[in-house]
Amino acid sequence: MSFRRKPGILIFLIYLSLQLPLAAESAAVARVGSEVITEQDVIDLAGKQISQLQQQMYRLKYRTLQQLINQRLMRLEAQARGISTEQLKNELSMKAGVTEEEVATFYESNFSRFVKMSDTEAKKSIRDFLTNRKEHQLVIDFLSAARERYGVAINLEMPPGRSIETSLIGSPISGDETAPVHIAVFSDFQCKFCAETKVKLDQLIEEYQDDLFVKYLHFPSDRHREAFTAAEASECAREQGRFYEYSGRLFQEELNSETYLELATELGLNEQRFSACMSSHEYRDEVIEHIKTGHGLGVDSTPTIVINRQLYQGDMPHDELERIIEKSLVNHDSK
């Protein structure tokens, strides 16, 4: 195409070129003498904090959205049954009955928790606990079925993670490096949300299988007395090929100095070899290296998840993890 035959296009391009300096100028948020500070300069310096705030805001929106969805589902189901929402809630509560046998079984299995209570007090506490747990599960199951029945589509977009430019070390859990989606998790065996993330990861590994390469990085908190030792113990279990099973059990236990060998014995590990590994602190330096890696990336809490070099901090909903993985797989397939 000849610009000589299209004078209108030529004039437009000249006009556009004159506007570019103005556009660059408009990005300025401050000026010091003759030097300009742009909004991008601010983002580059405060990127970590901005990313954290964006993710926190998203999670608040997400939790609120889930509450609204659940309220609408309860209302729709109540209308379909010709009753009020309160009547529907009462119907669900009435199904959460607990038998004497269930109370007795729980009491026997957890006797040490109730040594300071009378039998009457203990059984009342247990009944209340089991009733609340059953009622909570009934509501979860009800809402899950209602979502299928009425259909729920969520369009709330999660902000992108903070980009990192380095491949991560770590202890492989599943898959291999040829997988299209790489996940690295900074975790702590005494972190409640880390335990919940472990459950979600197990489900994702089963769902996506060879599409995922998952690594575990130790990031024990100074506030958790047993977390560092538990990290060492998990690596001693890895030495005998049982990291996955051993780490899963660590999340379920009340950790103390006796826990580690007991679990090793239960899982059929060589006790002498495991004890020697723990006594020599064979994997202390490896755990410390994981911690240094996290600090280098600005990690300051657990769980922190890195998916294809996008870093997300905090506990993430299962469906959001799925959406990020699906998007990563689409991007991989389009290359």
Secondary structure, 3 states (H helix, E strand, C coil): CCHHHCHHHHHHHHHHHHHHHHHHHHCEEEEECCEEEEHHHHHHHCHHHHHHHHHHHHHHHHHHHHHHHHHHHHHHHHHHHCCCHHHHHHHHHHCCCCCHHHHHHHHHHCHHHHCCCCHHHHHHHHHHHHHHHHHHHHHHHHHHHHHHHHCCCCCCCCCCCEECCCCCCCEEEECCCCCCEEEEEEECCCCHHHHHHHHHHHHHHHHHHHHEEEEEEECCCCCCCCHHHHHHHHHHHHCCCCHHHHHHHHHHCCCCCCHHHHHHHHCCCCHHHHHHHHHCCCCHHHHHHHHHHHHHCCCCCCCEEEECCEEEECCCCHHHHHHHHHHHHHHHHCC
